C-alpha cells in the first residue's frame, strides 16, 4: 500500500459520522451558547456557538445542523472546554464540547431564547 492510498483511506474514514449512529440530531446539538460576545459574532461574522455532545465530531455536528435548521455550514470548529477545579470558589466548571458554526451571509438561524 502506497502512501497516497493510506491518505485516501484516512480521508474516507474521517468523513464518517461517529455519534449519529447512536444518537439523534437533537441529542448532538444540546443548546445554543448566547452571550454578548457570541451575539456580536452572530451579527458580524454569521457564526453561531452551540454546546454539543461529548462524543460528537465535526461531521456529526454538520449533519445535525443540516437536519435541524435546514442550512449548510461553511465551516465548523470544535473546542474542548477543559474542567476547571475548585480553587477558592464555590462552583466547578465541568468539561464540555463547544462548536462554532460559520454560515453563508444569506443563511440565518433563528434561535429560541
C-alpha positions in Angstrom: 0.0 0.0 0.0 1.5 3.3 -1.0 1.4 6.5 1.0 -1.2 8.0 -1.3 -3.6 5.1 -0.7 -3.1 5.4 3.0 -4.1 9.1 2.8 -7.1 8.3 0.7 -8.2 5.6 3.2 -7.7 8.0 6.1 -9.8 10.7 4.3 -12.7 8.3 3.8 -12.5 7.3 7.5 -12.6 10.9 8.6 -15.8 11.6 6.7 -17.8 9.1 8.8 -20.2 10.2 11.5 -19.5 8.7 14.9 -22.2 9.8 17.3 -25.1 10.0 14.8 -25.2 6.2 14.7 -26.2 6.1 18.4 -27.9 9.5 19.0 -30.4 11.7 17.2 -29.5 15.1 15.8 -31.4 16.7 18.7 -29.2 14.8 21.2 -26.0 16.0 19.5 -26.8 19.8 19.5 -27.6 20.4 23.1 -28.3 24.1 23.3 -27.0 27.4 21.8 -24.5 29.4 23.7 -25.6 33.0 23.7 -23.6 35.7 25.4 -22.7 39.3 24.4 -19.6 38.1 22.6 -21.4 35.3 20.7 -24.2 37.7 19.8 -21.8 40.2 18.3 -20.1 37.4 16.3 -23.6 36.3 15.1 -24.3 39.7 13.6 -20.8 40.4 12.1 -19.4 37.1 11.0 -22.5 34.9 10.9 -21.0 32.5 13.4 -23.2 30.5 15.9 -22.0 28.8 19.1 -23.5 25.6 20.3 -22.8 23.2 23.2 -22.6 19.7 21.7 -22.4 16.2 22.9 -19.0 15.0 24.1 -18.7 12.2 21.6 -19.7 14.3 18.5 -17.3 15.2 15.8 -17.4 17.8 13.0 -19.3 15.6 10.6 -21.9 14.8 13.3 -22.4 18.4 14.0 -22.7 19.3 10.3 -25.3 16.7 9.7 -27.3 17.7 12.8 -27.3 21.4 11.8 -28.5 20.5 8.3 -31.3 18.4 9.7 -32.5 20.7 12.5 -32.1 24.2 10.9 -32.1 23.4 7.1 -28.9 25.4 6.5 -25.5 24.2 5.2 -22.5 25.3 7.3 -19.3 26.6 5.6 -17.0 25.8 8.4 -17.2 24.1 11.8 -14.7 24.5 14.6 -14.9 22.2 17.7 -13.4 23.2 21.0 -13.0 21.0 24.1 -13.5 23.2 27.1 -11.4 21.8 30.0 -12.5 21.1 33.5 -11.8 23.9 36.0 -11.0 22.9 39.5 -12.4 24.5 42.6 -9.6 26.8 43.8 -11.2 29.3 46.3 -14.5 29.4 44.6 -17.7 27.6 45.2 -18.5 26.3 41.8 -16.8 23.9 39.5 -16.8 24.4 35.7 -17.4 21.0 34.1 -15.8 20.0 30.9 -17.8 20.2 27.7 -17.5 20.5 24.0 -18.3 23.6 22.1 -19.0 24.0 18.3 -18.5 27.3 16.3 -20.6 27.1 13.1 -20.0 29.6 10.3 -22.8 30.1 7.7 -23.2 31.9 4.5 -24.2 35.6 4.7 -27.6 34.7 3.2 -28.3 31.9 5.8 -29.6 32.6 9.3 -30.5 30.5 12.3 -33.5 31.7 14.4 -32.6 30.9 18.0 -35.3 30.3 20.5 -34.5 32.5 23.5 
